[in-house]
Amino acid sequence: MRYLRSSGDGTYGLEATLTWEITWEGAGGTGGDLPDGTFATTTRVPVQEIQSVNR
């Protein structure tokens, strides 16, 4: 994410998502797929400092 200015006394929303796909393999040729999954959350974060390079 790119922020062009600080959030001042407020916050910006930040959303993160984790997705997984799982397969397993066991002894004797057993194995299979487990259900895919997704976990997502949103939180508020302050952005207190912005740095830039000026040439």
N, C-alpha and C positions, 0 to 999 in steps of 0.2 A: 504494500500500500504506500502511496506517496501523499504526503500532506504538504500543502503549500503555505500553511500558516499554523501557528500554535493554536491550541484550543482555548487559550486564555484561562478563564475560571471554569470553563466547561469541559466536556469530553467529546471524543469521537467514538462512534460505534465500531467494533471490531468483531468480525465473524470468523470462526475457525471451524473447519470440517475435516474429519478423519474418516477415511473409507478403507475397508479391508476386505480381502478375499483370502480364504483359508482352504488349503487342501491338506490332507494328512495321509501318511503311509505307515503301515504297521507290519509286523511279522506275518509271514505266510501269505503275502500278497494282498492283505486287507488294506483298505484305504477308502478315501472318498472326499467329497466336498462338504464343507460346513457352510451354513448360510452366510452370504455376504452381509456386511454391516456398514452402517454409517452413523457417526456421532457428530452432532453439530452443536455449537453454543455461540452465543453472542454476549459480549461484555462491553462496558464503556471504559475507555482508557484516556487519560490526559496526554496531550502532546505539548510538552513544555518548552522545547527548544527546536528551532529550525536552523540548519547550517546550509550554507551555499558556497559555491566556488565562483568567483567573479574574475574573469581574465580580460 
